[in-house]
Amino acid sequence: GGRGGEAGNPSTSLVLDQFGRNLTAAAMEGKLDPVIGREKEIGRVMQVLSRRTKNNPVLIGEPGVGKTAVVEGLAQAIVHGDVPE
């Protein structure tokens, strides 16, 4: 399609490379600390991401509540294959 922001779009990739971090790659390299006590939240994120009808989910919350820990835990689960097909 002609929409901007599609996967593989060079300008999108450049923006992600500039402002984002590939947490899955960091997990593969062992650069992330273990995530402890967030199994319920990580499972819920997997459930939401697995839905076919939910577009563009956003993880929001106050500073310090553990959003990054949940996403890092998800990246580690992906690397270890502990995710639904």
Beta strands, then each sheet from edge to edge (+ up, - down):
end
